Amino acid sequence: MKLPASSAFDAASFRTLAEALGASEGRLRIVGGAVRDTLMGIRSEDVDLATPLLPQEVTRRAEALGAKVIPTGIAHGTVTIVYRDHIYEVTTLRRDVSTDGRRATVAFSDDWKEDASRRDFTINALYADPLTGEIFDYFGGLADLEARRVRFIGEPQQRIAEDYLRILRYFRFHARFGEGPLDTAAYEAVARDADRMMGLSRERVADELLKLLALPDPVPTLALMDEGRIWRAVLPEADSASVARVAKLVANEQAMGIEADAVRRLVAFLPEQADVARGIASKLKLSNIIRKRIVKVRGAGVDILTLSPRAAAHALGIEGARDLWLIDGEGARLRQAMADLTDWTVPRLPIGGGAIVARGIAKGPDVARLLQRVEAQWVAEGFPDAARVEAIADDVVAGERE
């Protein structure tokens, strides 16, 4: 079997680089996701390459072409090559010397099958000759790919013990590529070892969770994870209610024709209590941008849905209002909310504190208080024009003097 044609591999620049790195001598192969995705007709953005050449020799040959070489993972044999506006990761063949469930100590190798044996799943251990497209499959990855089955290479528990993050990766890959029931041996192993994930960095856990949530429909897989209590060590707050909230959101996104958003789905997945969600966001060491988005929506509470969609957007911003409505809204009201928020920009109050002072209110806290009342009425009336706001200000100030 050969790799089908792909613009990423047929480009003259790629073939030039491949030749320089020894492809015609059998010293270079495309590996992993680029092979898997191309076989499935999926456009592959990342091209990983494997070679028995040492990193220093890879660097020398690439730089001789005028390519930029970045030692991104030199200790593990990986360099990143930037050549003619394309990026390639090239890794020397390896074998594991020792592992502790989080990281591995490796030694370089010249054995392709030995390199393949240290990978996680059979569908990720496919190699292809960059010039001829010939595929090398050491562990039945092609058959698994055809069957849409995600299977560990060798003994599942041994693969998991090498890096416990593979438990979460297993479910993410099943959600993306799998069909039908889970591989029995794999599921038993990941369920049995789920507690071992406690030692993983929360950044790695968060990264895997967001990648899973970004898939078109992660709900069936999330349900399997809940059933197997997979989250118990790293996110014990996740339960069947979490899955139900994501399921409702996914259904709403699909009904509204809105693209999946991993962060919005994370908001739905986390508990509804603002302080609990805030604590988990901190524990997962999420970026400040993501934390603020979570806190904004969960802090608002579902009561804000009693407001008009645009009033909610005034309080939360367009993104926050869309998140809240997609997570908790439904039916005709949801459809109207999405219509009201589409191509609409939250306006600014047409007047400032000076307009209140001009009406005879002394500078000080009363100005801010009365301006807030003007703004609240302006929002309640659906953001009327400046002339109406002036009239509202007149009424508010007059009412203060009564």
Protein Blocks (a to p, Z undefined) as FASTA:
>chain_A
ZZdddfklmpmklmmmmmmnommnopaccehjllmmmmnopacfbdcdddfbdfklmmmm
mmmnopacddfblmnopacddeehiacddddddddfbdehjaccddddfbfklmmmmpmb
fmlmcccdfklopacdfkopmmmmmnopacdehjfklmmmmomklmmmmmmmmmmmggcj
ddfklmmmmmmmmmmmmmpcfklmmmmmmmmmmpmblmlmmmmmmmnommmmmmmmbcfk
lmmmmmmmmmmmmmnopacdfklmmmmmpcfblklmmmmmmmnopafklmmmmmmmmmno
pmlmmpcfklmmmmnojklmmmmmmmmggcjllmmmmmmmgopacdddfbdfklmmmnop
acdjklmmmmmmmmmmmmmnoppafklmmmmmmmmmmmmmZZ
